[in-house]
Amino acid sequence: MNMDHLEEEMQDIAGLRIMVQFVENINVVLNLLRLRQNFKIVYERDYITNKKNSDYRLVIEYPVQTLQGEKKF
C-alpha cells in the first residue's frame, strides 16, 4: 500500500460483529443502525436472504478525529 494514498486505498480500520439470538432480530438491529446519524452506511449485503455462510455484512463510513481534523473512513 502506498503511504501517500493511504486514505484513498484503505478499506477498513476496525471490525465489529453483532450476534443476535434469533434471525428475526437482525432487522431490528439494522433498523437501529440505520437511524444513527453519526455514520454513513456504505453498502449492505444480505447473506440471510442470499444464502452464504457468513450471514450479513454491513459496511459503514465513520468520522475519526485526526491531527489534520475529522476524516471519514
C-alpha positions as YAML, in Angstrom:
chain: A
units: angstrom
residues:
- id: 1
  name: MET
  ca: [0.00, 0.00, 0.00]
- id: 2
  name: ASN
  ca: [1.36, 3.40, -0.98]
- id: 3
  name: MET
  ca: [1.53, 5.60, 2.15]
- id: 4
  name: ASP
  ca: [0.93, 8.72, 0.02]
- id: 5
  name: HIS
  ca: [-2.50, 7.32, -0.91]
- id: 6
  name: LEU
  ca: [-3.31, 5.53, 2.33]
- id: 7
  name: GLU
  ca: [-6.57, 7.39, 2.92]
- id: 8
  name: GLU
  ca: [-7.92, 6.52, -0.54]
- id: 9
  name: GLU
  ca: [-6.70, 2.91, -0.55]
- id: 10
  name: MET
  ca: [-7.59, 1.86, 2.99]
- id: 11
  name: GLN
  ca: [-10.75, -0.25, 3.07]
- id: 12
  name: ASP
  ca: [-11.26, -0.59, 6.80]
- id: 13
  name: ILE
  ca: [-9.81, 0.35, 10.17]
- id: 14
  name: ALA
  ca: [-11.93, -1.74, 12.52]
- id: 15
  name: GLY
  ca: [-14.33, -4.63, 12.66]
- id: 16
  name: LEU
  ca: [-17.44, -5.28, 14.67]
- id: 17
  name: ARG
  ca: [-19.51, -8.42, 14.98]
- id: 18
  name: ILE
  ca: [-23.03, -8.20, 16.33]
- id: 19
  name: MET
  ca: [-24.61, -11.51, 17.27]
- id: 20
  name: VAL
  ca: [-28.33, -11.93, 17.84]
- id: 21
  name: GLN
  ca: [-30.18, -14.91, 19.28]
- id: 22
  name: PHE
  ca: [-32.81, -15.09, 16.53]
- id: 23
  name: VAL
  ca: [-32.53, -14.31, 12.80]
- id: 24
  name: GLU
  ca: [-35.65, -12.13, 13.11]
- id: 25
  name: ASN
  ca: [-33.71, -9.79, 15.41]
- id: 26
  name: ILE
  ca: [-31.29, -8.86, 12.62]
- id: 27
  name: ASN
  ca: [-33.82, -6.45, 11.10]
- id: 28
  name: VAL
  ca: [-34.38, -4.79, 14.49]
- id: 29
  name: VAL
  ca: [-30.63, -4.17, 14.86]
- id: 30
  name: LEU
  ca: [-30.31, -2.99, 11.26]
- id: 31
  name: ASN
  ca: [-33.15, -0.52, 11.68]
- id: 32
  name: LEU
  ca: [-31.50, 0.88, 14.82]
- id: 33
  name: LEU
  ca: [-28.21, 1.29, 12.93]
- id: 34
  name: ARG
  ca: [-29.97, 2.99, 10.02]
- id: 35
  name: LEU
  ca: [-31.44, 5.58, 12.41]
- id: 36
  name: ARG
  ca: [-27.99, 6.65, 13.63]
- id: 37
  name: GLN
  ca: [-26.72, 9.97, 12.30]
- id: 38
  name: ASN
  ca: [-23.03, 9.70, 13.26]
- id: 39
  name: PHE
  ca: [-22.00, 7.32, 10.47]
- id: 40
  name: LYS
  ca: [-22.95, 6.50, 6.89]
- id: 41
  name: ILE
  ca: [-23.83, 3.03, 5.61]
- id: 42
  name: VAL
  ca: [-21.67, 2.46, 2.54]
- id: 43
  name: TYR
  ca: [-23.16, -0.87, 1.49]
- id: 44
  name: GLU
  ca: [-25.06, -3.86, 2.80]
- id: 45
  name: ARG
  ca: [-25.01, -7.50, 1.78]
- id: 46
  name: ASP
  ca: [-27.82, -9.71, 2.99]
- id: 47
  name: TYR
  ca: [-26.47, -13.25, 3.15]
- id: 48
  name: ILE
  ca: [-29.55, -14.42, 5.05]
- id: 49
  name: THR
  ca: [-31.79, -13.95, 2.01]
- id: 50
  name: ASN
  ca: [-28.95, -14.68, -0.45]
- id: 51
  name: LYS
  ca: [-27.50, -17.72, 1.32]
- id: 52
  name: LYS
  ca: [-23.85, -17.65, 2.34]
- id: 53
  name: ASN
  ca: [-22.16, -18.99, 5.46]
- id: 54
  name: SER
  ca: [-21.09, -15.57, 6.75]
- id: 55
  name: ASP
  ca: [-24.70, -14.33, 7.13]
- id: 56
  name: TYR
  ca: [-24.99, -10.49, 6.89]
- id: 57
  name: ARG
  ca: [-22.44, -7.79, 6.08]
- id: 58
  name: LEU
  ca: [-22.77, -4.07, 6.63]
- id: 59
  name: VAL
  ca: [-20.03, -1.56, 5.84]
- id: 60
  name: ILE
  ca: [-20.19, 1.92, 7.33]
- id: 61
  name: GLU
  ca: [-18.26, 5.17, 6.95]
- id: 62
  name: TYR
  ca: [-17.39, 6.63, 10.36]
- id: 63
  name: PRO
  ca: [-15.82, 10.00, 11.25]
- id: 64
  name: VAL
  ca: [-12.45, 9.79, 13.02]
- id: 65
  name: GLN
  ca: [-10.61, 12.71, 14.61]
- id: 66
  name: THR
  ca: [-7.03, 13.00, 13.27]
- id: 67
  name: LEU
  ca: [-4.27, 15.57, 13.73]
- id: 68
  name: GLN
  ca: [-5.42, 17.11, 10.44]
- id: 69
  name: GLY
  ca: [-9.07, 17.26, 11.55]
- id: 70
  name: GLU
  ca: [-12.03, 14.96, 11.04]
- id: 71
  name: LYS
  ca: [-11.71, 12.27, 8.35]
- id: 72
  name: LYS
  ca: [-14.39, 9.78, 7.31]
- id: 73
  name: PHE
  ca: [-13.22, 6.20, 6.98]
...
